Amino acid sequence: MKKTLVKFAAMAALGAVMGTAAFAQDYPAKEIQGIIQWGAGGSTDTVMRTVTPHAEKVLGGKVVMKNMTGGVGAIATKFVYAQNPDGYALLMGAENPLLYKVMGLGDIDYSEFTPINILARGVPILVANNDAPFDTFDEMVEYIQAHPNEVKFGSTGPGGLPSVVTSMIASKIELPVTQVPYDGDGPALTALQGGAVDVMPAVLGASIEAIRGGRIKAITLIDNKPTEVLPDLPALGETHPEYADYFPWGPFFGVFVKNGTPEDVVAKLTEAYAEGAKSEDFVKLMADRGYIIESLSGQEAQDFLTKWQSLTTWLLHDAGQTKASPEEFGIPKP
């Protein structure tokens, strides 16, 4: 009887393995859901709708994309987490889930997912109102320190890119500024042009047209080297090497599946999105918006996520902007 049970168990295990292999070989056998964390027309939406048609050609299947907004991306993240780990639900998102735990926004982050591709990274930039009495980073710092709390920095709230960049700068020098919150970088940049705020840490892609149009002025690039989009603008990591270890840093876009997805399915998706990231449409979109193509998968993607979460959560925590210490969640301090 015992031998029969052992034999039955072995056959069942073999059948499960063969079934998984057959499943992966046939993948995709139906439409794939692509759940986008943000609304239509936004940066994440545009990136995903540009790269995915090219990935579909490699997959030989259809990815039906749906915008699922709310909770700073948490609604979409929880939805995909609740699905079977079979590769038929893709989470198409940005960096925000890596901050959920320390910001008290949720207990599910990218540690519950496998990165298919970290597609691209945005480059932050410091921009100012044209009438601001400074034109360079050093002039800005000197003016701020001579006029404490008078200079207004635009913000999108705790955990947003402006708050992280402001915390980065303040980690090395005294930066007594007043942060003014807005509902997104679009309204904040509009306020900057109108003079309601003096300085705005923003994404290059969101501010480049206003810079080119002469409606705001660029102070410094928040990176280690200049960008081809604004080749004459100094990079903070070059002019002030004490900041260099923070970079490269910036918002990013990635495609993820729930942990437990069959390895062969992960491999197919990884190949598809790697090819999509090489497409002419995608490369042009990234160049036009000043984004850096990363196209990272496997361990490289995991290392990127780990470094980003470690640096960002501890910067925000040291600035008093978190609800819990990163240490509580095993996030190492850089």
C-alpha positions as CSV (number, residue, x, y, z in Angstrom):
1,M,0.0,0.0,0.0
2,K,2.8,2.4,0.9
3,K,4.7,1.7,-2.3
4,T,1.5,2.4,-4.3
5,L,1.0,5.7,-2.5
6,V,4.6,6.7,-3.1
7,K,4.3,5.8,-6.8
8,F,1.1,7.7,-7.1
9,A,2.6,10.8,-5.5
10,A,5.6,10.6,-7.8
11,M,3.4,10.4,-10.8
12,A,1.3,13.3,-9.6
13,A,4.4,15.4,-9.1
14,L,5.7,14.5,-12.6
15,G,2.3,15.3,-14.1
16,A,2.4,18.7,-12.4
17,V,5.8,19.5,-13.7
18,M,4.9,18.3,-17.2
19,G,1.7,20.4,-17.0
20,T,3.6,23.5,-16.0
21,A,6.0,22.9,-18.9
22,A,3.2,22.4,-21.3
23,F,1.5,25.6,-20.0
24,A,4.6,27.6,-20.4
25,Q,5.2,26.2,-23.9
26,D,1.7,27.2,-25.0
27,Y,1.9,30.7,-23.3
28,P,0.1,32.9,-24.1
29,A,-3.0,30.9,-24.8
30,K,-5.3,33.8,-24.1
31,E,-5.3,37.5,-23.7
32,I,-2.9,39.0,-21.1
33,Q,-4.1,41.8,-18.8
34,G,-1.7,44.7,-18.5
35,I,-2.7,46.7,-15.4
36,I,-1.4,50.2,-15.5
37,Q,-1.0,51.9,-12.0
38,W,-1.7,55.4,-13.3
39,G,-4.3,57.2,-15.5
40,A,-4.5,57.5,-19.3
41,G,-2.2,60.0,-20.8
42,G,0.3,60.0,-18.0
43,S,4.0,59.1,-18.3
44,T,3.6,55.5,-17.1
45,D,0.6,55.0,-19.5
46,T,2.5,56.5,-22.4
47,V,5.5,54.3,-21.8
48,M,3.5,51.1,-21.5
49,R,1.4,51.8,-24.6
50,T,4.5,52.5,-26.6
51,V,6.6,49.5,-25.7
52,T,3.8,46.8,-25.4
53,P,2.8,46.5,-29.1
54,H,6.4,45.6,-29.9
55,A,6.5,43.1,-27.1
56,E,3.2,41.5,-28.4
57,K,4.9,40.7,-31.7
58,V,7.6,38.6,-29.9
59,L,5.0,37.0,-27.5
60,G,2.6,36.2,-30.3
61,G,-0.3,37.2,-28.1
62,K,-2.4,40.2,-27.1
63,V,-1.9,42.4,-24.0
64,V,-5.0,44.3,-23.1
65,M,-4.0,47.3,-21.1
66,K,-6.3,48.8,-18.5
67,N,-5.7,51.9,-16.3
68,M,-6.5,51.2,-12.7
69,T,-5.8,54.3,-10.6
70,G,-6.0,55.0,-6.9
71,G,-4.0,54.8,-3.7
72,V,-0.8,56.1,-5.4
73,G,-0.7,52.9,-7.4
74,A,-1.8,50.6,-4.6
75,I,-5.1,49.6,-6.1
76,A,-3.5,48.2,-9.3
77,T,-0.7,46.6,-7.2
78,K,-3.2,44.8,-5.0
79,F,-5.3,43.7,-8.0
80,V,-2.4,42.0,-9.7
81,Y,-1.2,40.5,-6.5
82,A,-4.7,38.8,-6.1
83,Q,-4.5,37.1,-9.5
84,N,-3.0,33.6,-10.2
85,P,0.7,33.7,-10.8
86,D,0.4,32.4,-14.3
87,G,1.7,35.4,-16.4
88,Y,-1.8,36.5,-17.5
89,A,-1.8,39.6,-15.3
90,L,1.1,42.1,-15.7
91,L,1.6,45.0,-13.3
92,M,2.7,48.0,-15.2
93,G,4.0,50.6,-12.8
94,A,6.4,53.1,-11.4
95,E,8.5,53.4,-8.3
96,N,5.8,54.2,-5.8
97,P,5.2,50.7,-4.3
98,L,8.8,50.6,-3.0
99,L,7.7,53.4,-0.5
100,Y,4.3,51.9,0.6
101,K,5.5,50.2,3.8
102,V,7.4,53.2,5.2
103,M,4.8,55.7,4.1
104,G,2.0,53.6,5.6
105,L,0.2,53.1,2.3
106,G,0.2,49.3,2.2
107,D,2.0,46.1,3.0
108,I,2.4,44.8,-0.6
109,D,5.4,46.1,-2.6
110,Y,7.6,44.9,-5.4
111,S,9.1,42.2,-3.1
112,E,6.0,40.2,-3.9
113,F,6.7,40.5,-7.7
114,T,9.2,39.4,-10.2
115,P,10.5,42.2,-12.4
116,I,10.1,41.5,-16.1
117,N,11.8,44.7,-17.2
118,I,12.8,47.9,-15.6
119,L,12.3,49.8,-18.8
120,A,13.6,53.4,-18.2
121,R,14.5,55.9,-15.6
122,G,13.5,59.6,-15.5
123,V,16.2,62.2,-14.7
124,P,15.3,64.8,-12.1
125,I,16.1,68.4,-12.6
126,L,16.0,71.6,-10.5
127,V,14.1,74.4,-12.2
128,A,13.3,77.9,-11.0
129,N,11.1,80.8,-11.8
130,N,12.7,83.2,-14.3
131,D,12.6,86.0,-11.7
132,A,14.4,84.0,-9.0
133,P,17.5,85.9,-7.9
134,F,19.9,83.0,-8.7
135,D,20.9,81.1,-11.8
136,T,23.2,78.3,-10.5
137,F,23.1,75.7,-7.7
138,D,25.7,77.6,-5.6
139,E,23.9,80.9,-6.0
140,M,20.6,79.3,-5.0
141,V,22.1,77.7,-1.8
142,E,23.8,81.0,-0.9
143,Y,20.5,82.9,-1.3
144,I,18.5,80.3,0.6
145,Q,20.9,80.4,3.5
146,A,20.9,84.2,3.6
147,H,17.0,84.3,3.5
148,P,15.9,81.2,5.6
149,N,12.4,79.9,4.8
150,E,11.7,82.6,2.3
151,V,12.3,80.5,-0.8
152,K,9.4,78.3,-1.7
153,F,10.0,74.8,-3.1
154,G,7.2,73.2,-5.1
155,S,6.2,69.7,-3.8
156,T,3.8,66.9,-4.6
157,G,3.7,65.7,-1.0
158,P,5.7,63.3,1.2
159,G,7.3,60.5,-0.9
160,G,7.0,62.4,-4.2
161,L,10.0,63.1,-6.3
162,P,10.3,66.8,-5.2
163,S,10.4,65.8,-1.5
164,V,13.1,63.1,-2.2
165,V,15.3,65.5,-4.2
166,T,14.9,68.2,-1.6
167,S,15.9,65.7,1.1
168,M,18.9,64.7,-0.9
169,I,20.1,68.3,-1.2
170,A,19.4,68.9,2.5
171,S,21.3,65.8,3.6
172,K,24.6,67.6,2.8
173,I,23.9,71.3,3.5
174,E,21.5,73.5,5.4
175,L,18.5,74.1,3.2
176,P,15.9,76.2,5.1
177,V,13.1,76.3,2.5
178,T,9.3,76.3,2.6
179,Q,7.7,73.4,0.8
180,V,4.4,74.1,-0.9
181,P,2.4,71.0,-1.9
182,Y,0.5,70.6,-5.2
183,D,-1.6,67.7,-6.6
184,G,1.0,66.5,-9.1
185,D,4.0,68.0,-10.9
186,G,1.8,69.6,-13.7
187,P,0.1,72.0,-11.3
188,A,3.3,72.6,-9.4
189,L,5.2,73.5,-12.6
190,T,2.3,75.8,-13.6
191,A,2.6,77.5,-10.2
192,L,6.3,77.9,-10.7
193,Q,5.8,79.7,-14.0
194,G,3.3,82.0,-12.3
195,G,5.6,82.8,-9.4
196,A,3.6,81.1,-6.6
197,V,6.8,79.0,-5.9
198,D,10.4,79.8,-6.6
199,V,12.0,76.4,-7.2
200,M,10.7,73.0,-8.3
201,P,12.5,69.6,-8.3
202,A,10.9,67.9,-11.3
203,V,11.4,65.3,-13.9
204,L,13.3,66.5,-17.0
205,G,10.6,65.0,-19.3
206,A,7.9,67.0,-17.6
207,S,9.7,70.3,-17.6
208,I,11.8,70.3,-20.8
209,E,9.2,72.1,-23.0
210,A,8.8,74.9,-20.5
211,I,12.6,75.2,-20.3
212,R,12.9,75.3,-24.1
213,G,10.1,77.8,-24.3
214,G,11.9,80.1,-21.8
215,R,9.1,80.0,-19.3
216,I,11.3,78.6,-16.5
217,K,15.1,78.3,-16.1
218,A,17.1,75.2,-15.3
219,I,19.4,75.3,-12.3
220,T,21.1,71.9,-12.3
221,L,20.6,68.3,-13.4
222,I,20.1,65.8,-10.6
223,D,22.5,63.2,-12.0
224,N,26.2,62.5,-12.4
225,K,26.6,63.6,-16.0
226,P,24.9,66.1,-18.3
227,T,22.1,65.1,-20.7
228,E,22.0,65.4,-24.5
229,V,18.7,67.2,-24.1
230,L,20.4,70.1,-22.2
231,P,24.1,69.5,-22.8
232,D,25.2,72.9,-21.3
233,L,23.4,72.3,-18.0
234,P,25.8,71.2,-15.2
235,A,25.1,67.9,-13.4
236,L,25.1,68.1,-9.6
237,G,27.2,65.0,-9.2
238,E,30.0,66.5,-11.2
239,T,29.9,70.0,-9.7
240,H,29.4,68.7,-6.2
241,P,30.9,65.2,-5.9
242,E,29.5,64.8,-2.3
243,Y,26.2,64.0,-4.0
244,A,27.6,61.5,-6.6
245,D,26.9,58.4,-4.6
246,Y,23.1,59.1,-4.7
247,F,23.1,58.9,-8.5
248,P,21.8,57.6,-10.8
249,W,18.4,58.0,-9.2
250,G,15.0,58.9,-10.5
251,P,11.5,57.7,-11.1
252,F,11.2,54.6,-13.2
253,F,8.8,52.4,-15.2
254,G,8.7,48.7,-15.0
255,V,6.7,45.6,-15.9
256,F,6.2,42.9,-13.2
257,V,4.5,39.6,-12.5
258,K,3.5,38.0,-9.3
259,N,6.1,35.8,-7.6
260,G,5.5,32.1,-8.4
261,T,5.0,32.7,-12.1
262,P,6.5,29.8,-14.1
263,E,10.1,30.5,-15.1
264,D,9.5,29.8,-18.7
265,V,6.7,32.3,-18.8
266,V,8.9,34.9,-17.1
267,A,11.6,34.1,-19.7
268,K,9.1,34.7,-22.6
269,L,7.9,38.0,-21.1
270,T,11.4,39.1,-20.4
271,E,12.5,38.4,-24.0
272,A,9.5,40.2,-25.3
273,Y,9.9,43.4,-23.3
274,A,13.6,43.5,-23.9
275,E,12.9,43.5,-27.6
276,G,10.2,46.1,-27.2
277,A,12.7,48.4,-25.4
278,K,14.8,48.3,-28.5
279,S,12.0,49.4,-30.8
280,E,12.4,52.7,-32.7
281,D,9.1,54.1,-31.3
282,F,10.2,53.5,-27.7
283,V,13.8,54.7,-28.2
284,K,12.5,57.9,-29.8
285,L,9.9,58.5,-27.0
286,M,12.6,58.1,-24.3
287,A,15.0,60.5,-26.1
288,D,12.4,63.1,-26.7
289,R,11.4,63.1,-23.0
290,G,14.9,63.0,-21.6
291,Y,14.5,59.5,-20.1
292,I,17.3,57.0,-19.8
293,I,16.6,53.5,-21.2
294,E,17.6,50.9,-18.6
295,S,16.0,47.6,-19.9
296,L,17.0,45.6,-16.8
297,S,15.8,42.1,-15.9
298,G,16.8,39.3,-13.6
299,Q,19.3,40.1,-10.9
300,E,20.2,43.4,-12.4
301,A,16.6,44.5,-12.0
302,Q,16.5,43.2,-8.5
303,D,19.7,45.1,-7.6
304,F,18.3,48.3,-9.1
305,L,15.1,48.0,-7.0
306,T,17.0,47.2,-3.8
307,K,19.3,50.2,-4.2
308,W,16.4,52.5,-5.1
309,Q,14.3,51.4,-2.1
310,S,17.2,51.6,0.3
311,L,18.4,55.0,-0.7
312,T,14.9,56.6,-1.0
313,T,13.2,55.3,2.1
314,W,16.2,56.2,4.3
315,L,16.4,59.7,2.9
316,L,12.7,60.2,3.5
317,H,13.0,58.7,7.0
318,D,15.9,60.9,8.0
319,A,13.9,63.9,6.8
320,G,11.0,62.9,9.1
321,Q,8.6,62.1,6.2
322,T,7.9,58.5,6.9
323,K,5.4,56.8,9.2
324,A,7.7,53.8,10.0
325,S,11.4,53.2,9.9
326,P,12.8,51.2,6.9
327,E,14.6,49.1,9.5
328,E,11.2,47.6,10.6
329,F,10.9,46.0,7.1
330,G,14.5,44.9,6.8
331,I,15.4,47.6,4.3
332,P,19.2,48.2,4.7
333,K,20.6,51.7,5.2
334,P,22.9,52.7,2.4
